[in-house]
Amino acid sequence: MEKSRVLVVGGTGYIGRRIVNASLAAGHPTFILQRLEIGLDIDKLQMLLSFKKQGAHLVEGSFSDHKSLVEAVKLVDVVISAISGVHFRSHQILLQLNLVEAMKEAGNVQRFLPSEFGIDPARMAHALEPGRVTFDDKMVVRKAIEEAGILHTYVSANCFAGYFVGGLCEPGRITPARDKVCMFGDGAIKAVFVDEEDIGTYIIKAIDDPRTLNKTLYIRPLENILSQRELVEIWESLLEKVLQKSQLSEQDFLNSMKDVNIVQQIGLGHYYQVFYEGCLTNFEIGGQGVEASQLYPEVNYTRVRDYLKQYL
Ligand SMILES: NC(=O)c1ccc[n+]([C@@H]2O[C@H](COP(=O)([O-])OP(=O)(O)OC[C@H]3O[C@@H](n4cnc5c(N)ncnc54)[C@H](OP(=O)(O)O)[C@@H]3O)[C@@H](O)[C@H]2O)c1
């Protein structure tokens, strides 16, 4: 059977480039939006050219040129958006409304995966200000997708390993502490950690799977459902050293958010929902969702212990 044709929007981004790699590796004809606005960003251009060398097709276009988006989406069966959505880097989630308009007009797209890939926004109606903007904006995009009748899959990828495993979940760190670590309370709330390459692999497996149609795909590999304390213990066993631990109570964490700028407040708000509230694991996946490692047991996902070894 012919492989579906995939367009990745945001293909040079942090998660986007992994999605492109996974799509190429799985043999899908892979198209990447080459935005006119990249200007003189030589790193982006060279990444695009290296994808082209591996067989990807570059499609010129712009979010401010509706016709170019319509033409781009007409080339493919599946559109995956990996547009930015982390405030300390860039947050452009609502730009996807232009993409939805283009898909509505083109009428050919068999599956759209909007840029989500984190906490399930549909479960975050109660989230703290100002961090809730991430979830609210992603829900605005969902509403537009559903109103336009576009077939879709939403992906809740939980904690990207690079940010969370790397820093032992400590905000502001992406490398693991070697002496002291601050725990969220007693560090016992369970989160889920996923290697970004594995996220790409699961996403590509899901794009033409009827079981994921109009559903949320949760990526929750069993052995990577861990608390911060368990994560630290794995690191300690690799280091062969016990770290000094302090505990930050929920109230002290909330108080600390008052003294920082809005971008930091947004990020810390997400840490709060994950590590004090437990929003990644405090629910069962119901009928509207499916779990990736159960659907695709053949994927030998990276265990947290193996991921941490690179920091030794
Ligand atoms: N679960 C987690 O732990 C976690 C962590 C980080 C991010 N996320 C989520 O993952 C998704 C992608 O985030 P990311 O960090 O991978 O994004 P990113 O690398 O910051 O940016 C992705 C892409 O967005 C596009 N972009 C940026 N500014 C733009 C603009 N003004 N106009 C049009 N396109 C623009 C660029 O695409 P081009 O390639 O076209 O230049 C860029 O490469 C977001 O939904 C985010 O919330 C989740």
The ligand as an SDF file (V2000), in Angstrom:
LIG
                    3D

 48 52  0  0  0  0  0  0  0  0999 V2000
    5.6770   18.2360   26.6170 N   0  0  0  0  0  0  0  0  0  0  0  0
    6.7300   18.9980   26.7310 C   0  0  0  0  0  0  0  0  0  0  0  0
    7.5740   18.8140   27.6060 O   0  0  0  0  0  0  0  0  0  0  0  0
    6.9240   20.0960   25.7150 C   0  0  0  0  0  0  0  0  0  0  0  0
    8.1180   20.8210   25.7210 C   0  0  0  0  0  0  0  0  0  0  0  0
    8.2920   21.7810   24.7380 C   0  0  0  0  0  0  0  0  0  0  0  0
    7.3000   22.0240   23.7870 C   0  0  0  0  0  0  0  0  0  0  0  0
    6.1460   21.3060   23.8410 N   0  0  0  0  0  0  0  0  0  0  0  0
    5.0950   21.5560   22.8250 C   0  0  0  0  0  0  0  0  0  0  0  0
    5.5940   21.1240   21.5680 O   0  0  0  0  0  0  0  0  0  0  0  0
    5.1070   21.9880   20.5340 C   0  0  0  0  0  0  0  0  0  0  0  0
    6.2930   22.4950   19.6920 C   0  0  0  0  0  0  0  0  0  0  0  0
    7.1830   23.2050   20.5380 O   0  0  0  0  0  0  0  0  0  0  0  0
    8.7390   23.3360   20.2000 P   0  0  0  0  0  0  0  0  0  0  0  0
    9.4240   23.7160   21.4670 O   0  0  0  0  0  0  0  0  0  0  0  0
    9.1800   22.1420   19.4420 O   0  0  0  0  0  0  0  0  0  0  0  0
    8.7110   24.6070   19.2330 O   0  0  0  0  0  0  0  0  0  0  0  0
    9.9330   25.5050   18.7330 P   0  0  0  0  0  0  0  0  0  0  0  0
   11.1120   24.6590   18.4660 O   0  0  0  0  0  0  0  0  0  0  0  0
   10.1150   26.6600   19.6680 O   0  0  0  0  0  0  0  0  0  0  0  0
    9.3390   26.0940   17.3710 O   0  0  0  0  0  0  0  0  0  0  0  0
    8.7790   25.2310   16.4160 C   0  0  0  0  0  0  0  0  0  0  0  0
    8.6030   25.9390   15.1090 C   0  0  0  0  0  0  0  0  0  0  0  0
    7.6020   26.9420   15.2030 O   0  0  0  0  0  0  0  0  0  0  0  0
    7.7270   27.7460   14.0460 C   0  0  0  0  0  0  0  0  0  0  0  0
    7.5650   29.1590   14.3860 N   0  0  0  0  0  0  0  0  0  0  0  0
    8.1300   29.8470   15.3840 C   0  0  0  0  0  0  0  0  0  0  0  0
    7.7600   31.1280   15.3310 N   0  0  0  0  0  0  0  0  0  0  0  0
    6.9380   31.2500   14.2540 C   0  0  0  0  0  0  0  0  0  0  0  0
    6.2280   32.3230   13.6650 C   0  0  0  0  0  0  0  0  0  0  0  0
    6.2900   33.5610   14.1640 N   0  0  0  0  0  0  0  0  0  0  0  0
    5.4870   32.0850   12.5640 N   0  0  0  0  0  0  0  0  0  0  0  0
    5.4090   30.8360   12.0640 C   0  0  0  0  0  0  0  0  0  0  0  0
    6.0720   29.7660   12.5670 N   0  0  0  0  0  0  0  0  0  0  0  0
    6.8160   29.9950   13.6480 C   0  0  0  0  0  0  0  0  0  0  0  0
    9.1140   27.5100   13.4750 C   0  0  0  0  0  0  0  0  0  0  0  0
    8.9160   26.7140   12.3150 O   0  0  0  0  0  0  0  0  0  0  0  0
    9.8700   26.6920   11.0270 P   0  0  0  0  0  0  0  0  0  0  0  0
   10.5110   25.3350   11.0920 O   0  0  0  0  0  0  0  0  0  0  0  0
    8.9330   26.8510    9.9020 O   0  0  0  0  0  0  0  0  0  0  0  0
   10.8430   27.8080   11.1540 O   0  0  0  0  0  0  0  0  0  0  0  0
    9.7810   26.7120   14.5520 C   0  0  0  0  0  0  0  0  0  0  0  0
   10.7760   25.8530   14.0820 O   0  0  0  0  0  0  0  0  0  0  0  0
    4.2940   23.0780   21.2080 C   0  0  0  0  0  0  0  0  0  0  0  0
    2.9190   22.7730   21.1310 O   0  0  0  0  0  0  0  0  0  0  0  0
    4.7540   23.0220   22.6500 C   0  0  0  0  0  0  0  0  0  0  0  0
    3.7640   23.4570   23.5570 O   0  0  0  0  0  0  0  0  0  0  0  0
    5.9430   20.3420   24.7640 C   0  0  0  0  0  0  0  0  0  0  0  0
  1  2  1  0
  2  3  2  0
  2  4  1  0
  4  5  1  0
  4 48  2  0
  5  6  2  0
  6  7  1  0
  7  8  2  0
  8  9  1  0
  8 48  1  0
  9 10  1  0
  9 46  1  0
 10 11  1  0
 11 12  1  0
 11 44  1  0
 12 13  1  0
 13 14  1  0
 14 15  2  0
 14 16  1  0
 14 17  1  0
 17 18  1  0
 18 19  2  0
 18 20  1  0
 18 21  1  0
 21 22  1  0
 22 23  1  0
 23 24  1  0
 23 42  1  0
 24 25  1  0
 25 26  1  0
 25 36  1  0
 26 27  1  0
 26 35  1  0
 27 28  2  0
 28 29  1  0
 29 30  1  0
 29 35  2  0
 30 31  1  0
 30 32  2  0
 32 33  1  0
 33 34  2  0
 34 35  1  0
 36 37  1  0
 36 42  1  0
 37 38  1  0
 38 39  2  0
 38 40  1  0
 38 41  1  0
 42 43  1  0
 44 45  1  0
 44 46  1  0
 46 47  1  0
M  CHG  2   8   1  16  -1
M  END
$$$$
